[in-house]
């Protein structure tokens, strides 16, 4: 039997992102509903996805080839490619996502990070404070990995960076970094 295609209308509202934060009043988890922020996240994802396509085209970042690494002492995130090319960018943390608890921790509140390397996340916090977006000012944010990506892309867009990169640190922890001013390393 052949089933006919059914005409369906696209949703009239953009998808709602699923975030939970801890309420300051009762210390319980509450869902965050913010249609204005949802629309902004959608725009940010579109913009950041295009920027990431450009980074893949121009530098190979995100093409699945090579390795990556970061040096907190030097303050660089680097991408090494099989042909010997190395792209580096100043190290700038956005946050980390912990899989067992489905929890995003913003870099602005991580006491183990150099505050000079959390400026993108701090900019996102300041924007949330100015516009009353609780999810940008709360620690932690409970969400899926997909929604953690959405928040990282929003942070990158607000700070006007060239891209956002994420990679697992171990089987439970993933970091999100901003890509700012990527450059090919000149080999000497």
ZIDANOR-V105762 format. One line per field, one symbol per residue. ss: DSSP state (2 for helix, 1 for strand, 0 for the rest). phi: phi as a letter, one per 20 degrees, with the letter a starting at -180 (. if undefined). burial: I if it has 24 or more other C-alpha atoms within 12 Angstrom, else O. A space follows every 50 residues. Layout:
ss: ???
phi: ???
burial: ???
This chain:
ss: 00000000000000000011110000001111002222222222222222 22222222200000001111100001111100000111110011111122 20111122200000222022222222222220022200001100222222 22222222000011111100001111111000110000
phi: .deffdfcefgfdffeedcccefffcmdfcfdcbgffgffffffffffff fffffffecnfnendnccabcffencdccddgenfcdcbgfbfdrccdfg dlcedffgdefedfgfdcffffffggffffdldgfeddcedeaffgffgg ffffgfffeleeaccbbfebfddcddcedclfbffeed
burial: OOOOOOOOOOOOOOOOIIIIIOOOOOOOOOOIOIOOIIOIIIOIIOIIIO IIOOIOOOIIIIOOOOOIIIOOOOOIIIIIOOOOOIIIIIIIIIIIIIOO OIIIIIIIIOOOIOOOIIIIIIIIIOOIOOOOIIIIIIIIIIIOIOIIII IIIIIIIIIIIIIIIIIOOOOOOIIIIIIIOIOOOOOO
